[in-house]
Amino acid sequence: MGRILVEHEEDLSSAWSDPKYGELIKKADHEWLHWDKLRFVARERGLKPEVAWALLAFSRRSRYRTLPLRGHDDAQLRYVVPDRVQRELMLTDQELAGAIAAPEEHPIQPSLRDRFIIRAFHEEAIASSMLEGAATTRAQAKEMLRRDRKPRNRGEQMVLNNYRAINFIREHRATPLTPDFIVELQHILTKDTLDHPEQSGRLRTNTDRVVVADQYDYEVMHTPPPAGELPERLSMLCKFANYTESEAEFIHPVVKAIAMHFQIAFDHPFCDGNGRTARALFYWFLLNKGYWLFEYLPISRLIYRRARGYFRAFLLAETDGFDITYFINYNARIIGFGRRDLKRYLARKQFELLHSRQLLADNPDLNHRQREAITRLLRDPSHIISIADHQNHHRVSYPTARSDLLRLEERGLLTRRVIGNRFEFTGGPGLSEINLP
């Protein structure tokens, strides 16, 4: 940058007062443009890219905050919180650490909470695995988790491991972060999925050649720091996670979680499972700080849909002096997508339940047990009902429970299938007449 300043000294002096450069700098700040994009935008406007970049760098320099985390050559991670990220942080504080509401301002009902959490856990476990290349389908993975069956291949094992790791995080949300905790988390995530099983549950060593390469042409995209630095780096990360800042040095918890995510991905402390471990620690930290509604946000599913932006944000940060604002911007957008999806989902499900209850209450041909069974299926279309379950839940005789469910099948509200020597019932085609479109 010093060379550019010397070469374009006259251009810089006149550019300070040029409104065209001023408008470009404002746009670049709002979108947090990298040199790779800024140079094209500048040329489109008839401006000199080097001058625009020098002005932008000068504008950003005074606003950077540094973190006690490092890139290569002891370079500290630095960041700015742009205005649109500030807005997302405000909404995150309001809605994901408090009570997210449906249109009538009803928060999540306690009776629905566990089901929503399980749904989100399933989605996160599946998407995080697929993001790392798990060879399974979403339908197969959901069926495995729902029926609690053993995995049939490595891809399903990855999904199951992710599911167990998410539950481990939830159970240990109040546990201080330690290097051993991180290693244990990686072990849970990678157990029985690696070509070299001994690489699960340990840090990489100097004999392990680990790089991040493009999946298509195998070009090396990132070389992590030497293995000998890992103990110190993990200790610094844990100190950063456990430290409570004063008012004068406050770092927003979401920004802090994103920085931790970036640091694990950059350090690549393991031979495999680094991305999954980084995303898991992101969840752990936000649950630790009281953002309880993050349990409902399948962040990896949203990243999976926008995977190119995920990897690009990481590379932009590394190639611009470890400015992780690019990574913060990306993750703030992902959180925003998840937050809005959750609001829409809860509003729709609550409206559907109110509507379906009214329709069922007005139907004199259904008894209260049948109404409850149908309502449960409307709440959770993947729910499976057996005669024994129905009998035990309502404390009726086996013939009564059997009659309830078979009559619902006759009406097209249930579909029956034979599993071994028993019947199982799932939602039938007639449910579409009760459920909202």
C-alpha positions, 0 to 999 in steps of 0.5 A: 500500500505504501508503494501505491501511495507514492505512485499516485500521490497527486491522484490521492490529493485530488481524490480526497475531494472528488465526490465520485471517489467518495460515493465509491468508498461509501459503497465499498464500506457498506458492502465491505468490498475486497480489492478483487471486486473493488478494482472492477467497480472502480473501472466501471465508474472511470476511477483508478482502482489503486487510488480507490483502494488506497483511500478505502484502506486509509478510511478503514485503518482508524476503525479497526479493532484487533483481537488476541487471536493470530493469523500467520506471522503473529498478525492479529485478527482485526475487524470492523462492525459495519452498519448492516451487521450492527442492525443484525446484531441488534435483531439477534439480541432482541429475537434469539436471546429473548422470545421470538414471537408469532404474529399474535405475540405468542412465544414458542409453546413449551409443548412444541419446544422439544420437537422444534429443537429435535427438528433443528438438531436433525437439520444441523447434523445432516447439513454439517455432514453434507458440507464436509462431503458426507455421501448420504441423502437428506431423506436417508439421514432423517430416517436414521435419526428419527428411527434411531437405527444404526448408520449403514455407511460412513456418510450416515455415521458422520450425520450421527456423530454430528447429532451426538456432538450437538447434544454434547454441546447442549449438555456442556453449554456452561462448561468453560472451554479448554483444549481438551474440550475441543479435542473431545468434540472433534473425537465425537465428530469424527469417530469411525469416519476417518481413513486413519482412525488414530487421527480422531481425538488428537491434534495434528503433528509435524508428520501430518501434511494438512492443507486446504485444497480446492475440491476440483483442481486440488489447488492449495487454498490455505496452509495452516500454521505449523503443528508446533504452534497449536497448543499455544494457539488453542490456549489463546482461543480458550482464554479468549472464549472464557474471558469476560470483557469490561464495558470499555473493551466489550466484544459482541458475543456473536462477533466473538463466536464468529471470530472463534469459528474463523480461528479454528478453521484457520488453525486447522488443529486436526487432520480432519473434522476442522469445519465441523468442530469450528461450527460446533464451537460457534453453537457452544459459545452462543448457547453459553452466552444465553442465545438459547434460540440458536438451538433452533437455527440449523446454521450449517443448512444455510451455509450448505446452500451458500457454501461458495460464499462461506469459503470465499469469505474465509479467503478474503479475510486471509488475503486482506491482512486478516481482516475478518470483517468479510467473515463476520459479514457473511455469517451475519447474513446467514444468521439473518436468513435463519432468524427470518426462516424461524419466525416464518416457520413458527408463525405458519405452524402456530396458525396451522395448529389453531386452524386444524384444532378448530376444524377437528373440534367442529367434526363430531365424527372424531373422538377426542383421542382421534383428534389428538392423534391427528393434531400430533401428526399435523404438528410433526408430519414425520410422527409415527403412531402405533396401536400400543402407543395410542393405547398407553397414551390414552389408557384405553383397551387395545381393541379401542385403540386399534378401532380409533386408528383403523377408523382414521385410516378408513377416512384417509387421515392415516396410512397403515404399514406393517412392521414385523408383527405390528401396525404403524400409522403415519399421516394419510392423504386426507390430512391435506384437507385439514392442513393449510396449504 
